[in-house]
Amino acid sequence: MQKNIPLPSIHNFVNHVRIPENNDWVVFTLIVCIFLYIFMMNVVERDANLKDFLLQKYYDASNNLPSWIITSIVTALCMSVLISQYIPFVPKYIADIQPFGYQLNKIGYTVIIVSLFYITRAVLGYLFYQSIGDGKKWSIFYFTSTKFYFIFSILLIILCIAHYYFPIDRNEAFVYYLGFFCFTFIFKVFFYLFHRNNILPQKWYYKFLYICTLQMAPILMLWKLLFI
């Protein structure tokens, strides 16, 4: 009597093709960011070293606006590189916009949204200082914030390298990234409040208004545009 032997499932013979991840765009972006910082330190800051740049006083510094712009660009690029892989999808109303037949991918969408976030907050910050009659502090504000965002962007570069070129669980890493950003936000608020340059308005209700409307609210809007 012949025994029926079950045929092996066809799924056992299916070859799963693994497409290697191409991260050349990450390398190119980080090289651009590093080049921008080299240019800033050697040309804009006139061969300043890291210690002199971070500890320089407002009245001894020069070319503050170009340094602020460069630091903002690097921060926006590095943040976009890090969080773009967690964006669930590009909204349909954005994906439907296809100039010259090109469609935005996740990294392009993230760069645009993060850049608009920083530009909008900078414009609103300038208008806020002007509206309360404290416009002279605006230049001191962005001079001081440049130091903070310079260190922040360096940490982002390190995180980008670890994220894309080290064997880490990216799903678990997201929780740590979220904690890192929350800690950075809280630290930044205290940094602004207690910095020796007194960059926030003198009156307490203006400080409260600035923190709520120009720090917390834009971040909630950024979260909604990217992840909801």
N, C-alpha and C positions, 0 to 999 in steps of 0.2 A: 504494500500500500504506500503510495507516494504521499509524502508530507508536503503540504502547501507552505512554501516559504514566502513570507511577505516581501514584496519588492521594496527596495529602499526608496525613501522619499526623494523626489527630484530636487528638493531644496538642499539636500546634502551635497549636491554636485554643482550648485550655483556658485560661481566665483564672484566674490564681492570686490568690485574694483574700488580702490581707495585713491581718490585724487589728492595728491599732495597740495597742502595749502601754500599759496604763493604770497609771501609777505614782503615782496620787493618794494611795494608802495610804502610800507611802514619804514623801511630803511631810508628810502628817499625823503620821506617827511621829516624823520628825525635828523637826517643830515642837514636839511634846510634849516631846521630849528637851531642846530648847533652852529651852523654857519652864521645865522643871524646874530647869535649871542657873541660869537667871535668878532663880528663886524661892530657890534655895539660896544664891546669892551675896548677894542683897539682903535676905533675911529670916533664913534660918538662920545665915548667916555675918555678918550685920549689916553690910551694905554693904562687904564686903571686896573689894579688887581682886584680880586674878589673882596678882600677885606676892606679896601678903600671904598669900593663901590657900595657895599652894604652899610658902612658906618659913616659915609660922608654926610655932612650937614646940608640943609637946604640952601643956605646962602653961599656955600662954597661950591655947590654943584652947578653944572652947565648942561645944556642940551637935555633938559629933563623931559620935554615933550617927546622927542624922538625915542628916548629910552623907554618911556611909558608905552608908546605905540608898538615898538618891537616886542616888548615883554608881553603885551596883550595878544599880539599875533601868535607868538610861540605858545602861550597858555591855551589859546583857543584851539590851535592845531593839535597839541598834545592831548588835550582833553577829548577832542573829537576822535582821535585815533584810539584812545583807550576805551571809550564807551560805545563806539559805533557798532561793535559786534553784538551788543546787547539790545540794540534797537529792534523791536519785533517786526516792524515793516515800515515802509515809506507810505504815508497817507495817499489815498487814491487821488485826491485833488491835486497833490503835488506830483505824483507819478504820471498823471495825465498831461502834465506840461512837458512837452518834449521838443525843445528848440533844436532845429537842424537834425531831428530824428534821434537825439540823445536823451536818455532818461536818467534821472538822478538815482544813484544807488544809496545804500545806507550811509557810507562815509561822506558822500557829497551832501546829503541831506543834513547829517549831523554837523558838518563844518558850517553850513549856512545858518542853521538854527543857533548854534553856539556863538558864532560871530555876531549875529543879530542880537543875541542876548547881551553880549558885552558892549556892543555899540549903543544899544538902547539904554542900558543902565548908565553908561558914561554920559550920554546926552541928558538923561533925566537928572543925573547927579549934578551936572553943570547948571541946569535950570533951577534945581533945588537951591543950590548955594546962592545963585543970583537972586532968587525970589525972596530969600530971607535976609538979603542985604549983607551977605558974608562972602561975596564973590572972590575976595582976595585969598581966601583959604583954599579955593579950588586947586590952584597950582601946588600948594603945599600938600593937599590931599593926594593928588595923583603922583606926586614925587614920593610920598611915603608908601603908597600902595604898590608902587613899582618894586620896592624892595621885597614886600611880602609875596607878590606874584612871581618874582624872579625865583625865589626859593621854592614856591609851590610848583612852578613849571619844571624845575630841575627834578623834583620828586616825581612828577608826571612822566618825565622822560625815562626815569629808572623803572617806573611801573610798566610803561609801554614795552621796554626791553624784556622785563620779566614775563609779561603777559604773552608776548608773541614768540619768545625764543627760549623759554624754559618750560619743562613739563609740569604744568600746574593744572588743576581742575578749575576751569574757567567759571563753571556754575557756582562752585563754592567761593571762588575768588570775588564774585560780585558782591557777596555779603561784606567781605573785608573792604572792598572799594567803597561801598556805601558808608561803612563806618569811618573810613578815612576821610571821605568828603564831609561827613557830619562833624567830625572832630575839627577839620580844617575850617569849616564855617564858624563854629563856636570860637575857635582860637582867633579867627580874623575879627570877629565882633569885639572881643576883649582887646585885641591888638589896636583896633581903631579907637576904642574907648579910653585906653590908658597910655597911648603913645605920647612921648614927651613933646611932639610937635602940635598936640591939641588939634588934630585935623577935623574932628567933628564939631558941630556948632556948640556954643557955650551953654545955651539953655537946654535943660533936660528934655523938654517936650519935643524940641527939634531933633535931639539925638534919638529919642524913641521913634519919632516919625521917620527919620532916615533909615533906621534899622528895619522897621516893619515894611515900609513901602519900597525901599531901594535895595534891600538885602534879602528879606524873606520872600516877599511877593514875586519878584522876578524868578527866583529859584523854583518856586511852585509852578510858575508858568512854564519854565524850561522843562521841568519834569513831565508836565502834561503834554507838551508838544513832542517829546521824545519817546515816552514810555506808555502813554495812555491813548 
